[in-house]
Amino acid sequence: MNEAVFFNPGDAIASSHDFKEARRSAQIIKAERQTGRQIVIAKNDQSGVYAVYYADHMKQDQQGTAYHIQDKL
């Protein structure tokens, strides 16, 4: 996926430099907090950090930090 989206880094529910670790964190969060909200794993191309966000925290006005979606749960 090469979709650029914008997030406020303070809204991240988990982050890691390792994609597999970020995905595992997202799976745990999804299992523990069973809501209908979609979770995305996004990579900050500048820092290389993978962050886990709720999809409804994406910003359409291009304010915040640019990330590329790597996976959706």
C-alpha positions as CSV (number, residue, x, y, z in Angstrom):
1,M,0.0,0.0,0.0
2,N,1.4,3.4,-0.9
3,E,-1.3,5.6,0.5
4,A,0.1,8.7,2.2
5,V,-1.9,9.9,5.2
6,F,-1.4,12.4,8.0
7,F,-1.5,11.7,11.8
8,N,-0.7,13.5,14.9
9,P,2.2,11.4,16.4
10,G,0.7,11.9,19.9
11,D,-2.4,9.9,18.8
12,A,-0.4,6.7,18.2
13,I,-1.5,3.8,20.4
14,A,1.8,1.9,19.8
15,S,5.0,2.3,17.9
16,S,8.1,0.4,17.0
17,H,11.1,0.3,14.7
18,D,10.2,-3.2,13.7
19,F,7.1,-3.9,11.5
20,K,6.5,-7.4,13.0
21,E,6.5,-5.9,16.5
22,A,4.1,-3.1,15.6
23,R,1.8,-5.6,13.9
24,R,1.8,-7.8,17.0
25,S,1.0,-4.8,19.2
26,A,-1.9,-3.9,16.8
27,Q,-3.2,-7.5,17.0
28,I,-3.1,-7.5,20.8
29,I,-4.9,-4.1,21.0
30,K,-7.5,-5.3,18.5
31,A,-8.1,-8.4,20.7
32,E,-8.2,-6.7,24.0
33,R,-10.2,-3.6,23.0
34,Q,-12.9,-5.1,20.8
35,T,-14.5,-2.2,19.0
36,G,-15.6,-1.7,15.5
37,R,-12.7,0.7,14.9
38,Q,-10.2,-0.2,12.2
39,I,-6.5,-0.1,13.2
40,V,-3.8,0.8,10.7
41,I,0.0,0.4,10.9
42,A,1.7,3.3,9.2
43,K,5.4,4.0,8.6
44,N,7.0,7.4,9.0
45,D,9.4,7.5,6.1
46,Q,11.6,10.1,7.7
47,S,12.3,8.3,11.0
48,G,11.5,4.7,9.9
49,V,9.2,4.2,12.9
50,Y,6.0,2.1,12.5
51,A,3.1,3.5,14.4
52,V,-0.3,2.0,15.2
53,Y,-3.3,4.3,14.9
54,Y,-7.1,4.0,14.8
55,A,-8.0,4.7,11.2
56,D,-10.5,7.4,12.3
57,H,-7.6,9.5,13.5
58,M,-6.4,10.1,9.9
59,K,-6.4,13.8,9.0
60,Q,-7.7,14.9,5.6
61,D,-6.3,18.5,5.9
62,Q,-2.6,17.5,5.6
63,Q,-1.8,18.7,9.1
64,G,0.4,16.5,11.1
65,T,3.1,14.0,10.1
66,A,3.0,12.1,6.8
67,Y,2.9,8.3,7.1
68,H,2.4,5.5,4.6
69,I,-0.1,2.8,5.4
70,Q,1.6,-0.6,5.7
71,D,-1.2,-2.7,6.9
72,K,-4.9,-2.5,8.1
73,L,-6.6,-4.7,10.7
